[in-house]
Amino acid sequence: MKSTSLTAVALIALSGIEGFVTPSSHCHRLRHGVRDMSLSASVEVESQQYALLFDCDGVIIETEELHRLAYNAAFNEFNLKIENEPVEWTVAYYDILQNTVGGGKNKMFFHFRNTTKAFPTFEDGKPAPTTPEEEQDLVDRLQARKTNLYKELIAEKAKARPGVLELMDEALANENIRVGVCSASTKEAVTKVLDVTLGEERRKKLDVCILGDDVSKLKPDPLIYTTAAERLNIDPSRCVVVEDSVVGLKAAKGAGMRCIITYTTSTENEDFYSLGCDAKVPELGSKGVTLDMVFGPMKANGLDAEILVGVKD
Ligand SMILES: *[C@@H]1O[C@H](CO)[C@@H](O)[C@H](O)[C@H]1NC(C)=O
C-alpha cells in the first residue's frame, strides 16, 4: 500500500500538475479509461482515488427543527390540551427529547407519561385516553399525521447546510474524488430530501448512495461505510466521511475512515475528539472548507495527515 501511494505521489509530482488530476486526461468519473491501460498504470491511477462520503440527516440538512415543527403542527391540528394548555415542544425541550428517547412515538409517550404525567384531551374536547389501547391509538394517529406534515415541510423548506453544496460540487468536478451519501434513513425519505436539497441532477451524479434499506446493520455499525468503500473499490483509509453525531462518527471510525464532524446545536457538546474525530467544524461553509483542506494534506503527507489544519475547532 505504502509503495503504491508513493508511486502515485511521485507520478503527480512528475506530471507537474497540482491537485488530483490523473495522468490520463481521458479518465472521467468512474474511471472508464482504466480498463484500457496497462496493469501497472491502472494500479497507479487507482491509488490516487479518494472518496468523500456524506451522512444525510443532520449533515446535508438539519432535520431536527423540521421534525419539531411537524410535531407541533400535528399537536395543533389535533387540538391537544393538557390542563387547558396546548401541547407544544420548544427547541430546548425537543433537544432533551432527542437525547433521551429514540423514535417519534417514544418521544410522545415520554412526554405524556414521564414529563407531564397526563395524556391530553384532543380533537375539540374529546376526553383524554384512559386505557393503554386508547393511548396507543392516539399516539399512532399523531405520528402518522406528523410524518405527512414532515414530508410537506421538507418539500417546502429543506435547504442544504452552509458549504455542503460547494464542497460536494468541488468533489464531483474532480475526477479523482468519488462522492457518496450514506444514510440510515429509508430510501423514500432520503431520495426526497436529496432531491429537494441537492436537486435531482446533482443527486444523480453521486457515485454511490447507500441507504438504511441497503444494509442489515445500522450505524454505529460500520457496515454502511464499508459497503460504500467496497462498491467504490476504494480503500477505507482513502475515504473521508462527514457526520454530525457520535453514532455516525463511530460507524466511520469503525470502518477505518477519516471523519469530519459538522455539529448541530443538539450535538455541539459531545466530545468528538476523544472518540477519534479527525476534525470538527460548526459548518463547512462558516469555515470555508475546501476540497484541498480535506484531501491536500492526505495527498502531501500521507493518509494519516492532519486535515482541516487551521480551520477545525
Ligand atoms: C419514564 O418513566 C418510567 C416509569 O417511571 C421509567 O421506567 C422510565 O425509565 C422513564 N423513561 C426515561 C427515558 O427516563
The ligand as an ORCA input file, in Angstrom:
! r2SCAN-3c Opt
* xyz 0 1
  C     -40.157      7.100     32.200
  O     -40.810      6.691     33.379
  C     -40.823      5.289     33.572
  C     -41.746      4.987     34.738
  O     -41.476      5.815     35.839
  C     -39.383      4.816     33.794
  O     -39.353      3.415     33.990
  C     -38.582      5.166     32.573
  O     -37.223      4.834     32.755
  C     -38.685      6.646     32.239
  N     -38.057      6.854     30.962
  C     -36.960      7.576     30.810
  C     -36.391      7.586     29.434
  O     -36.450      8.236     31.695
*
